């Protein structure tokens, strides 16, 4: 019998040991899916535990048992595992708690309902992934009118319209990161056809990226023909679309993607059809899932972009706490969580180091490093 992952054991321990749900979790059809389900279960259960202000490590005054609510668009997506660890670690540091809620499948109405529930439940602060530039305006105003501080994270409406009166945004500069994706591609390809794949066109956590990439090629003068193509939020369906596109468009100079699933699929497709041997000059995308890192190591992808998801959980908790503890005098700053290219030169560190900060381990541990720090 395969070894039960720690996250599954932790989740099972919170269930009635006599219950069929626990048995199914431990003996499910696949440990990968069980681990994903367990992660979602833990976020729903354990993070509701009440913390007291005496749990705080910092030199802060005694406070009420503040609870902050994160509203997310894909609550069980493994990309946000380090985000939840970040929120958990900040809460442990400050003596507060958080709840992880929203929608599993980017259903905006479900996210709005979760936001309204948090407001009516008198949450002490809200962090919302604003993936729609109009749907969250009224709920955020309602929260602010009720004295509940609100920040956005990961997504912040449209480039020219954040869509809410939130106090600040914590996350990557999405248009700028897409522009950087395109610019880096232009260092390897100066002409020909380049395709950019996007799982959910119009969704404001990734649409600005594809817009930025397109702008980069436009600014370069038009020698490269850039085409945006929709894939699918379902990774399997998205892979089929990318596979078919590659077969129908021989001689591509570049293949890019602006979401984790499409990036993974680009790497798999490049390898499947040996596209490096057929004139493909550049392939790249976003995020740090293991398949993508493996494709970078093998050379099927040139690069991927890290957007620091851990900070997108840690900093909202910190900012909401500081706003509350200072009576609003410490207004949270706009924070770009960064843009780091992961290439063949530095991918080994990501593959060989298992940490909470990248979501690859539950362990709380010091990650030792040595040697020079890369710089320009």
N, C-alpha and C positions, 0 to 999 in steps of 0.2 A: 504494500500500500504506500503511495507517495507521501512524503512528508507534508504535514499540514502547515501552510504559511502562517507566520505569527499573527498577521492581521486578521486571518480567519478565526484563529483560536481566540483572539481578543474579542471579536464580535460575538462568537458563539457563547463566550462566558457571560455575556450580558442578556442572553436569552434564557427562557425557562428550559432547564436541562431535560425536561420531559417532553418538550415540544417537538413536533415534527419539523418545524422551521430550522431548529438547531441541527437536527440530524441531516437535513438536506444541505445545510450550509457546509457541514463537515464532510459529507459524502456526495457532493454535487457532481454534476456531469463533467465539470472542468474546473480545475483549481484557479485558472486565470480569471474566469467569470466569477468564481466564488470570492476571490480576493477583491475584485472590483465591487461586488455587492457588499462585502464586509466593510470596505472603506466607506461606502455610503452609509451603512448602518451605524458605524462608529460616529460619523459626523452628525447623524441625526440624534443619537442617544447620548454619547459621553459628553458632548460639548454643551449639553443642557445642564450639566452638574453645576450647582451653585458654588461660586467661589466667594470667600470673604476677603475683606480688605487686608486682613492679617496675613494672607498668602503672598502679598506683594514683597518683592525683594528690594525694590528701590526705596529711596528716602522720600516717601510720599505720605500725605496725611491719611487718616482713616477716612474711608469713603463708603458709600452704599455698595451693595453687591451689583455693580453695573454689569449689564448684559448687552452686547452688541450683536446685531443681526446682519449677516452677509446674504444678499440676494444674488443668486448666480443663474446663468442661463443654461449651463450643462452640469448639474450638480454632481453627477457620478463620473465625469470625464477625468481620466487620470492626470491630465495636464494640471488640474487644480489640487492634486494631492499635496504638493509642497506649499501651495497657498494656504491650505487648511493647517498644515504644520506650522506655518508662519503665524497664523492667527492664534493657534494653540500656545505657541511659545511666548508670544507677546502677552497673552492672558495670564500665563503662569508667572511671568515676570511682574505683572502689574496687579495681580489679584482680582481679575475680572473673569468673565466668561463670554462665549460667543455661540451663536446658532448658525448653521449652514442650511440654507433653504433656497427655494426658487423653482426652476424647471429643469427636468432632465433633458428635454429636447428643444430648447430654445423657443418655447411657447411664451410669447411676451405677456399674454393675458394671465398665465400662471405666475409669472414673476410679479406682475402688478398686484395680483391677489395676495401673494406672499408679503409684498411690501405693505399693503393695507392691513394685513393681519399683524405685522410687526408694530405698526403705528397704533392700532387699537389695543395691542397688548402692552403698550407703553414701553417699547424698547428704549434703551438709553442712548443708542446711536445706530445708524444704518450705513452699510457699505453696499452699494448697488453697482452691478455691471450694466451700464446704460447702453444696451444694444439697440435701442430704438430712440430716435431723437424727439419723439412727441409723447409716447405713452407714459413716461415717468414724471413729466413736468408737474401735473396736479398732485400725485402722491408725495413727491418731494416737497412741494410747497406746503402741503398739509402737515408733513412731519416737522418742517422748520417752524411753521406757525404754532405747533404744539411744543416747541422747545427741544425737539430731537435733532441733534446734529447729523448731517448726511454728507458722506463723501462717495465719490464714484471710484471704481477700480477696474482695471483690465479693459474696459470700454467706456467711452465718454461722449456718446452721441456722435454727431457728424463733425467733420473737421472745422466747419465754420459755424457750428451751432451745437453746443454741448447738450442742449435739450432739457436741462434742468438748472435750478439755482443751487446745486450742490456747493459745498464749501470749497472743495478741491478735487483734483483727480490724481490718483496714484496708479501709474501704469506706463507702458511704453508709448512713445509718440508714434502713433500707428501709421500716419501718412509718411512721416519721416523714415520709419523703418522700411516701408515699402520702397521708398525712393532709394534708400541705401541698398536694398536688394537689387534693384535695377542697375544702379551705378556700378556695383561690384560685378554684375554680369557683363557690363559694357567694357570692363577691363580685359575680358576674355573673348568677346564677340563684337565685331564692328559692323556686321552686315548679316542679312539672312532673316529667317523666321524664328521668332522666339514666342513660346506659348506660356501664359501664366494661368495656373489653375486655382480656383477658389471654390470652397465647399458650399458656402451659402451666400451668394451674391446679395448685396443690400444689407447684410447683417453688419452692424457698425463696430464689431470687434475685428473684422477682417476686410471689409470693403475699402476702408481708407488705405490699406496696404496695397491692394491691387491698383487703386488710383495712383498711389505714389510711384509704384513700379512703372506704370504706363507713362506718367509724367517724366520720369527719368529718361525713358527711351525717346519721348517726344523732344525733350530738351537737347538730346544728342544729335538731332538733325534729321532723323527719319531714315537713316540707312538700314536700321533694323525695323522689321515689321513685327509689332507686338500684338498678340491676340489673347484676350481674356476668355477663358472657358470655364463654365460651371461644372463642378463634379457632384459631390453629394456628401452630406454630413455622415452618412453611413460609409465607413471606410471601405468595406467590401464593394459596394456599388461604385464608390469613387474610383477604386482601382480599376474596375472594368471600363469605366469611361476613359481614364487616362491611357489604359492599355489600347483601347480601340483607337484613340486619337493618334497614338504613336504609330500604329499600323497604317493608318490612313494618311499620315503626313511624313513621308520619308524625307530625309535631308534636313531635319530640324537643326537649327544652330544652338538653340537653348530651350530648356524646360525649367520653369520656376513654379513655385507654389507659395501660397500665403497662409496656409493653415497646416496643422500637424499631420492630419490624415492624408492630405494631398501630397505633402512633402515626402512622407513615407512611401506613398504609391509611386511617385516619380523615381525614387531610388530603386524600387523593385522593378519598374518598367525598363529603366536604363540598363539594368543588369540582364533582364530577361532577353532583350533583343540586341545585346552588345552594341548599344547605340554610340558608345565611345569610338568604336571602330567604324562607325558609319557617318562621321562628321559632326556629332554632337560636341559642342565646345564648352558648354556650361550647364550645370544643373544645381539648383539650390532652393532653399525654403526656410521654414521656421520650426522652432521648438526642438526638444531634446529627447524624444521617445527613443527607446533602444534600437529599433529598426533603422531609424534615421542616422543614429550615431554609427551603426554598423556599416551603413552605406557610405558614409564619409570615410571611414577607415579603409574600405575596399576601393574607394575612388569613383563609385557610381554617383555620388553627390560631391560637389565641391565644397559646399558650406551650408550651415544652417544658422539661424539667429536665435540667441538666447535672450529672453525678455524678463528674467528673474521673477518667476511666479511666487517664490517664497516671500519676497518683499511686498508683493501685492496682497498678502495676508497679514504680514507683520506690521507694516506701516499704517494701514487703516485703523487697526486696533490702537496703536500708539497715538495716532493723531486724534482719534475720538476721545481717548482717555485724557490726553493733555488738554483738549478743549474743555472737557467736563471739569477736570480738577482745577483749572485756572479760571473757571467761570466765564469761559469764552475769550479770555485775553490772549491765549495762544491760539491763533487762527492757523489751521493746517496749511502748509505750503504745497503748491503744485509740485509733484514729484514724478520725474521721468525715471522709470526703473531700469532704463538703459538698453543698449543695443550692442551685443557682443557676438562677433562672428566666431563660430566654432568650425575649424577646418581640420585637415589631416594633421596639421602641426600640433594642435592642442586637444584633439578629440580623446586621446588616451586618458587624460585626467578625468574626463567625464565618465568614461567607460569603467575605469578602475577604482573610482572612489564612490562608495555607497553612502549617501547622506540624506538627512531630512531636507536639506536645502535644495536638493534636486528631486526629492520625492522618491528616491530609490531605496530608502531604509527608514525604519521607524526609530532607530537607535538615536539616543541623545549622546553625542560624543564629540570630542575635539578632533578636528581634521588637521593633522600636522602637514606642514609644507616646508620646503627649504629651497634655497637657490634664488637667483635673481628674479625680480618681478618684471615681466615684459612691459616695455614702454617704447614710445616712438623714438 
